[in-house]
């Protein structure tokens, strides 16, 4: 079956007192949503460059999202096949 699907990822970033938190949400269009979390903190000896904290927290959130999505796929395979699945990155 040929099909084209569009999934979107939104990343929400918040900063407070040298701490950055990012939430990456995957929207599949089927009322499914998977979210990953990422954090960064400013080292007191480093120059405060907010974009760097944003990038680190977002990268970590996307990495967490990727791990969670692979876990979801593993669960789906096991439910459909009735056998253990061992997906790796």
C-alpha positions in Angstrom: 0.0 0.0 0.0 1.4 3.4 -1.1 0.8 6.2 1.3 2.2 9.6 2.3 1.9 10.7 5.9 2.8 13.9 7.6 3.9 13.8 11.2 4.9 17.0 13.0 7.1 17.6 16.0 6.7 20.7 18.1 9.2 21.7 20.7 8.2 23.8 23.6 11.2 25.5 25.4 11.1 27.2 28.8 13.9 28.9 30.7 14.1 29.9 34.4 17.2 30.8 36.4 19.8 29.2 34.2 17.7 26.0 33.7 16.1 25.1 30.3 13.4 22.5 29.8 12.3 21.3 26.4 9.3 19.1 25.5 9.3 17.6 22.0 5.8 16.3 21.0 5.2 14.1 18.0 1.7 14.5 16.5 0.8 11.6 14.1 -2.6 12.9 13.1 -4.4 9.9 14.7 -4.9 11.6 18.1 -1.6 9.9 19.1 1.0 12.0 20.8 4.3 11.0 22.2 6.5 13.4 24.1 10.1 13.5 25.1 11.8 15.6 27.7 15.1 17.3 27.8 16.9 19.6 30.2 20.0 21.8 30.3 21.5 24.0 32.9 23.9 26.9 32.7 27.3 26.1 34.2 28.1 29.0 36.6 31.5 29.5 35.0 30.1 29.7 31.4 28.8 32.8 29.6 25.0 32.9 29.5 24.0 32.2 25.9 20.3 31.1 26.0 20.4 29.7 22.5 22.9 27.1 23.6 20.7 25.9 26.5 17.8 25.8 24.1 19.8 23.6 21.6 21.0 21.2 24.3 17.6 20.8 25.9 15.9 20.4 22.5 18.4 17.8 21.4 17.9 15.9 24.6 14.1 16.1 24.2 14.3 14.8 20.6 16.6 11.9 21.8 14.1 11.0 24.5 11.3 11.2 22.0 13.2 8.9 19.6 13.7 6.3 22.4 10.0 6.5 23.4 8.9 6.1 19.7 11.1 3.1 19.3 9.6 1.6 22.5 6.1 2.2 21.1 7.1 0.4 17.9 8.5 -2.5 19.8 5.3 -2.8 21.8 3.2 -2.7 18.6 5.3 -5.4 17.0 5.0 -7.7 20.0 1.3 -7.2 20.2 0.8 -8.0 16.5 3.3 -10.9 16.3 2.9 -12.4 19.8 6.7 -12.7 19.9 9.3 -10.6 21.7 10.9 -7.8 19.6 14.3 -6.3 20.1 14.6 -3.1 18.1 17.8 -1.1 18.3 18.9 2.3 17.2 
